[in-house]
Amino acid sequence: MAVIGFAYIFLRNLFAVVMLSGMFSLTAAVLYVVMDAVDVAFTEAAVGAGIATVLGLATLGLIGVVNEKPSKRGFIGPFLVVLITGAVLINATLDMPDYGDPDAPIHHHVAPRYIEESGREVGVPNIVTSVLASYRGYDTLGEVTVIFTAACGVLVLLGRSRRRRPEGRMSGQDEGDRRTVAGDGEAAE
Amino acid sequence: MKQKAVLRVSSKLLMPPIMLFALYVQFHGDFGPGGGFQAGVIFAAAFILYALLFGVAQARRVAPGGVIRATLAGGLLLYAGTGVAGLLLGGNYLNYSVLAHDQVHGQHLGILLIEFGVGMTVASAMITIFFIFAGRGRSEIGETGEMGEMGERGE
């Protein structure tokens, strides 16, 4: 993953960068499987490696730029910012409990209750599902709302101009169609 | 890409299993890894594959914008509505235990419904975003004249 990360920075060909981001997600998914987080790995493989790559390629096709121009600005300032932020983050991890430590606070808050009671209270064999959908239903509702809002944003920002363009040559019926679409978008917003 | 027979035939073979797998992931999420999010993305992948091969215009005829927008909002409404149903039946918001005669059945029903809502919203969101991204370039090329004419005929 580190190798892919460095290749990311130094490559100027955006097509290769999109492909690398897909590979990065795929290796991340493998890492999640190794850590027994199958649900997360599933999502990462589907969204990160699948949809994100396709969307990246579609964007490349849209903007028609394949090679990124090398930046003329110096890299010392951003490099220092990254270095300091990284150092602070690493410093913060020193206070965290060891990986897999059974005494870590995260294993003592609500997790034991979920693991012990889920079978009786929810009766769903996959505890991840029961936590996501039932115990943490609000969070998932929020996530779905975020996705809904994202799609609405794309519809409002990009969907409308796409409709307006060909309308000039077409009949009035299309115009009415477009107006209802625009109305829908605003209502959804 | 319409003339590539191998791609066309193999993707046609792949599409039904992809959709079936999405439904499996959707409804088997209670028992194994998976759930609405993953299923929605996989379901959308089938449409995206179709759009990549046969063009966005053709794919729009399979999945019209109005239907996609309806499922986009409908999924979220199904989720929120399940919560309201719990509220009306005397429980807390998003408490599924009151949805059926006993707690475990109610939870099963609630999870099934909200996961289906999640799947609907995620799938239609992905399809919408992809159609717009991929379709936008097309219509703009279509404006620049000759090349666009060819592009339109290609679809």
Interface residues (C-beta under 8 A of the other chain):
Chain A: V38 D39 A41 F42 T43 A46 V47 G50 I51 V54 L55 A58 T59 G61 L62 E121 V122 G123 V124 P125 N126 V128 T129 S130 L132 A133 S134 G137 Y138 T140 L141 E143 V144 T145 I147 F148 A150 A151 C152 V154 L155 L158 G159 S161 R162 R165 P166 V181 D184 A188
Chain B: V25 G29 D30 F31 G32 P33 G34 G35 F37 Q38 V41 I42 A44 A45 I48 L52 G65 R69 L72 A73 G75 L76 Y79 A80 G83 L94 Y96 Q103 V104 Q107 H108 G110 I111 I114 E115 G117 V118 T121 V122 S124 A125 M126 T128 I129 F130 I132 F133 A134 G135 R136 G137 S139 E140 G142 E143
